[in-house]
Amino acid sequence: MGKLFGTDGIRGLANIELTPEMAFKIGRVGAAVLARACTCNPAFLVARDTRISGPMLEAALVAGLTSAGADVSLAGVISTPAAAYLTRHSPFNGGVIISASHNPYPDNGIKFISGDGFKLPDDVEAEMEYLYHQPQDSLPRPREDKVGRVYTLADAASRYAHYLVSTVPCRFDGYRIVLDCANGAACNLAPAVFRALGAEVITLYDSPDGTNINDSCGSTHPDAACTMVRKYGAHLGFAFDGDADRVLAVDEHGRLVDGDAIMAILALAMREKGNLSKNTLVTTVMSNIGLEKAAAAHNINLMRTRVGDRYVLEEMLAGGYNLGGEQSGHIILLDHSTTGDGLLTALQLTATMVQKQKTLSELASVFTRYPQVLLNCRVRDKEGLNRNQRVTAAIAEAEKALAGAGRLLVRPSGTEPLVRIMLEGQNEDQLHILAEGIAKVVAEELS
């Protein structure tokens, strides 16, 4: 697989790129690194989503952890943020989530979190990767009663559901809500929590069979949720992804409300209550310029980071901020969670509607989306992007044409041999012309 850890753990085609042998080995490495200072048997939580390959990888991972002397508590199918919460609020040295998030079912992934519920820092992942690639496994192999034990955490989902309900200051009685659970980790948890708060719930894609996770449903395909909100006259709807760490919303008219709009609504509500830390919202370079305009109109500071929720979180922790996220619906509410949490976000958004007695479309009107054009240009040398004078000149020419009334971003993909070109502004026809002009130069110079 080349480099082991990507921006969100280890990910690949299950049983081909991400094999049981790899899971066993990384389990041993994880136990050794994350529980180095432990004087007794270390303990880990292991959770997974609904993919058919989940139990296979879980068995191998648990074998690796226990062979290194770690006790393991199996949480079963729960969301990534649920696993982070349980790891943080129990005596675990770390947690592991077996999931490939919004990817199709043939893929899977392994994500480690530290005992405090946060994703691992780069230096810890680098150490794990170094140990993993050693030609000889010299990690400890305890014997007799020092071998790790395996337990079942039967109340994992109910404990997290109880916590989620405790974060909501009102009930949802009288609200009809559509939930697209993506045939993933939200299938049982999301309907249970909304019903506990009094909502009438209509569920979609809540029958996982191991191969239908994210299949034409969930946050990557929210059309079904939009249609069902209109069909049933619902007040709003939500579409989660496979591990439920992200969510997109649907207003009462069946129109999509993405992560940028959700962040605008939550930031304004938190600011009005005096709860928005340092009056700042953290997002990535991919968020729409409309979010920038909305924040400025309400005297909210906007900070941008590289693409990836881990970089949003790093900035939030470094600056002491408590709200951040991505256009994709990966929203981090740091007062309540250590990671993006689709269900928590959905609850807080619904609570904002109830408390303000406004529809979602009324709340979302604070945010006006600017036309956005995205082009992906396949290249041979994406790293040469910033060194190429013709490309630099084409970008400068496009920026001049926008005349400060838009935004331009040209960047190499982090995972594919692509250069990604994004333009935002008021004139969509102009944006297409400018984007295609840049793409033509990029193709000529870097392909």
Long-range contacts (C-beta under 8 A, 24 or more apart in sequence): 3-129, 4-128, 4-129, 4-132, 4-133, 5-125, 5-128, 5-129, 6-414, 6-415, 7-308, 7-310, 7-414, 7-415, 8-101, 8-109, 8-111, 8-308, 8-309, 8-310, 9-97, 9-109, 9-110, 9-111, 9-112, 10-109, 10-110, 10-111, 11-100, 11-103, 11-107, 11-108, 11-109, 11-110, 12-107, 12-108, 12-109, 13-106, 13-107, 14-51, 14-53, 14-56, 14-57, 14-106, 14-107, 14-108, 15-53, 15-56, 18-57, 18-107, 18-108, 18-109, 18-110, 20-56, 20-57, 20-59, 20-60, 21-60, 23-57, 23-60, 23-61, 23-64, 23-110, 24-60, 24-61, 24-63, 24-64, 24-67, 25-64, 25-132, 25-137, 26-61, 26-64, 26-110, 26-128, 26-132, 27-60, 27-61, 27-62, 27-63, 27-64, 27-65, 27-67, 27-68, 27-96, 28-64, 28-65, 28-67, 28-68, 28-137, 28-139, 29-64, 29-128, 29-131, 29-132, 29-139, 30-64, 30-65, 30-94, 30-96, 30-112, 30-128, 31-64, 31-65, 31-68, 31-69, 31-70, 31-148, 32-68, 32-131, 32-139, 32-140, 33-124, 33-127, 33-128, 33-131, 34-93, 34-94, 34-112, 34-114, 34-115, 34-124, 35-70, 35-93, 35-94, 38-93, 41-69, 41-70, 41-71, 41-146, 41-148, 41-149, 42-69, 42-70, 42-71, 42-93, 43-70, 43-71, 43-72, 43-73, 43-91, 43-92, 43-93, 44-70, 44-71, 44-72, 44-73, 44-92, 44-93, 44-94, 44-95, 44-96, 45-72, 45-73, 45-75, 45-83, 45-86, 45-87, 45-90, 45-92, 45-94, 45-95, 45-96, 45-153, 46-72, 46-73, 46-74, 46-75, 46-95, 46-96, 46-97, 46-98, 47-75, 47-76, 47-77, 47-78, 47-80, 47-82, 47-83, 47-86, 47-95, 47-96, 47-97, 47-98, 47-156, 48-76, 48-77, 48-97, 48-98, 48-99, 49-77, 49-97, 49-98, 49-99, 49-100, 49-184, 49-185, 49-213, 49-242, 49-243, 50-77, 50-183, 50-184, 50-185, 50-187, 50-208, 50-210, 50-213, 50-242, 51-98, 51-99, 51-100, 51-105, 51-108, 51-210, 51-213, 51-242, 52-105, 52-210, 52-211, 53-106, 53-108, 54-98, 54-99, 54-108, 54-210, 57-98, 57-108, 57-110, 58-98, 61-96, 61-98, 61-110, 62-150, 65-96, 65-148, 66-147, 66-148, 66-149, 66-150, 67-141, 67-147, 67-148, 68-139, 68-140, 68-141, 68-142, 68-148, 69-140, 69-142, 69-146, 69-147, 69-148, 70-148, 71-148, 71-149, 71-150, 71-151, 72-148, 72-149, 72-150, 72-151, 73-151, 73-152, 73-153, 74-150, 74-151, 74-152, 74-153, 75-153, 75-156, 75-157, 76-152, 76-153, 76-156, 76-157, 77-185, 77-187, 77-188, 77-208, 78-156, 78-157, 78-160, 78-185, 78-189, 79-160, 79-185, 79-186, 79-189, 79-243, 79-244, 79-245, 79-341, 79-342, 79-343, 80-111, 80-185, 80-243, 80-244, 80-245, 80-339, 81-244, 81-245, 81-337, 81-338, 81-339, 81-340, 81-341, 81-342, 81-343, 81-344, 82-156, 82-157, 82-160, 82-185, 82-189, 82-244, 83-113, 84-113, 84-117, 84-118, 84-337, 84-338, 84-339, 85-117, 85-160, 85-163, 85-337, 85-338, 86-153, 86-156, 86-159, 86-160, 87-113, 87-114, 87-115, 87-117, 88-115, 88-116, 88-117, 88-338, 89-117, 97-243, 99-185, 99-242, 99-243, 100-242, 101-241, 101-242, 101-243, 101-245, 101-246, 102-214, 102-218, 102-219, 102-220, 102-241, 102-242, 102-246, 103-214, 103-242, 104-213, 104-214, 104-215, 105-210, 105-211, 105-212, 105-213, 105-214, 105-215, 113-338, 113-339, 116-338, 117-338, 117-339, 118-313, 118-338, 118-339, 119-310, 119-313, 119-339, 157-188, 157-189, 157-192, 160-189, 161-189, 161-192, 161-193, 161-196, 164-193, 164-343, 164-344, 164-347, 165-193, 165-196, 165-197, 167-336, 167-344, 167-347, 167-348, 168-197, 168-347, 168-348, 168-350, 168-351, 169-351, 169-355, 170-351, 170-354, 170-355, 171-197, 171-198, 171-354, 172-197, 172-198, 172-199, 172-350, 172-351, 172-354, 173-198, 173-199, 174-198, 175-199, 175-200, 175-235, 175-236, 175-350, 175-353, 175-354, 176-200, 176-202, 176-232, 176-233, 176-234, 176-235, 177-201, 177-202, 177-234, 177-235, 177-236, 177-237, 177-238, 177-350, 178-202, 178-203, 178-204, 178-225, 178-228, 178-229, 178-232, 178-234, 178-236, 178-237, 178-238, 178-250, 179-203, 179-204, 179-206, 179-237, 179-238, 179-240, 180-204, 180-205, 180-217, 180-218, 180-222, 180-224, 180-225, 180-228, 180-237, 180-238, 180-239, 180-240, 181-205, 181-206, 181-218, 181-240, 181-244, 182-213, 182-214, 182-217, 182-218, 182-219, 182-239, 182-240, 182-241, 182-242, 182-244, 183-207, 183-208, 183-209, 183-212, 183-213, 183-214, 183-215, 183-217, 183-218, 183-242, 184-208, 184-213, 184-214, 184-218, 184-240, 184-241, 184-242, 184-243, 184-244, 185-242, 185-243, 185-244, 186-240, 186-244, 186-342, 186-343, 189-244, 189-343, 190-238, 190-240, 190-244, 190-343, 190-346, 193-343, 193-347, 194-347, 194-350, 197-347, 199-350, 202-228, 202-232, 202-234, 204-228, 213-242, 214-241, 214-242, 218-242, 219-246, 219-247, 219-248, 219-328, 219-329, 219-342, 222-248, 222-250, 222-256, 225-250, 226-250, 226-254, 226-255, 226-256, 227-254, 229-253, 229-254, 230-254, 235-353, 235-359, 235-360, 236-350, 236-353, 236-360, 238-342, 238-346, 240-342, 240-343, 240-346, 241-329, 241-342, 244-341, 244-342, 244-343, 245-330, 245-339, 245-340, 245-341, 245-342, 246-326, 246-328, 246-329, 246-330, 246-331, 246-340, 246-342, 247-329, 247-331, 247-342, 247-343, 247-345, 247-346, 248-329, 249-346, 249-349, 249-360, 250-360, 251-359, 251-360, 251-361, 251-364, 252-359, 252-360, 252-361, 253-361, 255-361, 257-360, 257-364, 258-327, 258-328, 258-329, 259-287, 259-325, 259-326, 259-327, 259-328, 259-329, 259-330, 259-331, 260-287, 260-288, 260-290, 260-291, 260-327, 260-367, 260-369, 261-364, 261-367, 261-369, 262-325, 262-329, 262-331, 262-345, 262-349, 263-287, 263-291, 263-323, 263-324, 263-325, 263-331, 264-291, 264-294, 264-295, 264-364, 264-366, 264-367, 265-349, 265-352, 265-363, 265-364, 265-366, 265-367, 266-323, 266-331, 266-333, 266-345, 266-348, 266-349, 266-352, 267-295, 267-298, 267-300, 267-323, 268-294, 268-298, 268-300, 268-366, 269-352, 269-356, 270-322, 270-323, 271-298, 271-300, 275-322, 275-335, 276-300, 276-322, 276-323, 277-320, 277-321, 277-322, 277-323, 277-334, 278-319, 278-320, 278-321, 280-319, 280-321, 280-323, 281-321, 281-323, 281-324, 282-312, 282-315, 282-316, 282-319, 282-321, 282-323, 282-324, 282-325, 283-312, 283-324, 283-325, 283-326, 283-327, 284-308, 284-311, 284-312, 284-326, 284-327, 285-409, 285-411, 286-326, 286-327, 286-409, 286-422, 287-326, 287-327, 288-327, 288-369, 288-370, 288-372, 288-424, 289-370, 289-406, 289-407, 289-424, 289-425, 290-367, 290-368, 290-369, 290-370, 291-367, 292-407, 293-368, 293-370, 294-366, 294-367, 294-368, 298-366, 307-411, 307-414, 308-414, 309-339, 309-340, 313-339, 370-406, 370-407, 370-424, 370-425, 370-426, 371-424, 371-425, 371-426, 371-427, 371-428, 371-431, 372-422, 372-423, 372-424, 372-431, 373-421, 373-422, 373-423, 373-424, 373-428, 373-431, 373-432, 373-435, 374-420, 374-421, 374-422, 374-435, 375-420, 375-421, 375-422, 375-435, 375-436, 375-438, 375-439, 376-413, 376-418, 376-419, 376-420, 376-421, 377-418, 377-419, 377-420, 377-421, 377-439, 377-442, 377-443, 377-446, 377-447, 378-417, 378-418, 378-447, 379-417, 379-418, 379-419, 379-442, 379-443, 379-446, 379-447, 380-417, 380-446, 380-447, 381-446, 382-412, 382-413, 382-417, 382-418, 382-419, 382-446, 383-412, 384-445, 384-446, 385-410, 385-411, 385-412, 385-419, 385-442, 385-446, 388-445, 388-446, 390-441, 390-444, 390-445, 391-438, 391-441, 391-442, 391-445, 391-446, 394-437, 394-438, 394-441, 394-442, 395-438, 397-437, 398-423, 398-434, 398-435, 398-437, 398-438, 401-430, 401-434, 402-434, 406-431, 408-434, 410-438, 410-442, 419-446
